[in-house]
Every structure is written in C-alpha cells, then in structure tokens.
Amino acid sequence: MANNSNNVAIVFGVTGLVGRELAKRLISKPKWKVYGVARNPEIIPINRTSYHFISCDLLDPFETEQKLSMSHDATHIHLFDEEWPRPSGSSSFYYVLEDLLHERLGGKVAWTVHRPGLLMGGSNRTLFNFIGSLCVYGAICKHLNLPFVFGGSTECWEESYIDGSDARLVAERQIWAATACEDGGVCSDGEAFTAINGSSFRWKEIWPILGKKLGVRVPEEMVMEGFWYGKAMGDKKQEWEEIVVGRHPT
C-alpha cells in the first residue's frame, strides 16, 4: 500500500451508499490514501494500491483495536451530528458514534456536519439502498406484468415533499469540507451543511417517470388500500431467482 500520501482517510461503513462513493472519489484524487472499514467484506472490491479494506466488527473492542492499529497515520474521519433534540427511546447507532467521537476527539480536531436528504446511489451491501429496492420491486412487477403500485398513503402521494441527495454529491461535499482548511477556507468546528440536489419533489411527480424508466405498467389508481410492499413481494423469492438466472445464465 502506498505510503507517500499527504492525506489519509478512514471511511467507516465503506460498503454503504455514501461510504463507497467517498472512498472511490478519494482514491481518484492525488495524494490520498484510504482505509475502508465495514463488518462484511466487499462484494465488488476496490482494487487500488492507495486503498485498503478492513473487515471489522466495531462492536468488538478487541477486534477493533487489533485491526485498526494499522490506521495510525489517519488524518481524516467523517462525523455525524444533530441539532434537534433526540427522540425519546431512540437507539440510533449514529448517536452512539457521535457521543464517542465527542468524548474522545472534542476540541482536538476540526469537524463538520453533513445533512443529506433521501440518499440515492448504488451499493450491494446497505439495507438503506432505496433506489436498489425500487429496482427490485420494478423488476418483479415487470416479470409478472404486475402494476407498479405506490406503496404509501394518499397523503404521502399527494402532499409530501422529498429532498433527494445523490450519494456522489454528498461524498464530494465531505471531501470539500475535509480539505477546506488546507486551502485557506473557514474551518469552524461543528459547522453544518445541507447536502441535497436541488428542488424538492413529490412522489406523484416522479413515480410515472420511474415506471417508464423501469419499463413497467403504471396504473391510474396509484394508491391501493391495504397494499404493503412486504406482503406483495414477500413470497416472490422464486420469481426473483428466475429474473437473476435469466440475466446470468449458467
């Protein structure tokens, strides 16, 4: 692994939507070395001399100390923070990580906050891959000639405005913030940035576009009483296997 890098980043959750984009973009830039950390191995590895993947369960203190010892030269990490009060009874792992970083690093390093909207990107590992889930749903609908029904309420269909965030944009924003001090920019601890792609949208505006892109039948009655994705797709394992085999015949 190359050791002549001025900037060394640790990307925790490197198999996630933003994590993978961030790692790919960092190693495409000069003088960056990247450690990618995740519990499960990468399905499609990043093969670059300036990148090293570490499979590590951060809930195991002994394993974490042992495996992350190689990253002693790290110069950059990325931090989550929240401005509003935390929901009572919340068990979000973001809060645990944030508290730990505040305790260990508070006042010692500069950090920024990045607040995306609904993240959209490509990842084979994360359960939060919203676009990936819609693509699977659309593929099954197309395979069985089922209507591409919207699985939400009428209120969500008609009134809710969504802020979308491309994972590539969020990754570039984090790189910009990480290098702002070096380029003479303002480096204020805890400064928050919104990372969204532009105008908000409603589901009724983009659902027909998604349906056309996926090549499925979009019904006129989009909201169906009692329709749940889990129930509608929960028994479609065999159909999904047929789709996969059809695309990758043995």
HELIX and SHEET records of a PDB file:
HELIX    1   1 LEU A   17  ILE A   27  1                                  11    
HELIX    2   2 PRO A   61  LYS A   67  1                                   7    
HELIX    3   3 LEU A   68  SER A   71  5                                   4    
HELIX    4   4 PHE A   93  LEU A  105  1                                  13    
HELIX    5   5 PHE A  130  LEU A  144  1                                  15    
HELIX    6   6 THR A  154  GLU A  158  1                                   5    
HELIX    7   7 ALA A  167  THR A  179  1                                  13    
HELIX    8   8 TRP A  203  LEU A  214  1                                  12    
HELIX    9   9 TYR A  229  MET A  233  1                                   5    
HELIX   10  10 LYS A  237  ARG A  247  1                                  11    
SHEET    1   A 3 ASN A   7  PHE A  12  0                                        
SHEET    2   A 3 TRP A  32  ALA A  38  1                                        
SHEET    3   A 3 TYR A  51  SER A  55  1                                        
SHEET    1   B 2 THR A 112  PRO A 116  0                                        
SHEET    2   B 2 GLU A 191  ALA A 195  1                                        
SHEET    1   C 2 LEU A 118  MET A 120  0                                        
SHEET    2   C 2 GLY A 164  ASP A 166  1                                        
END                                                                             
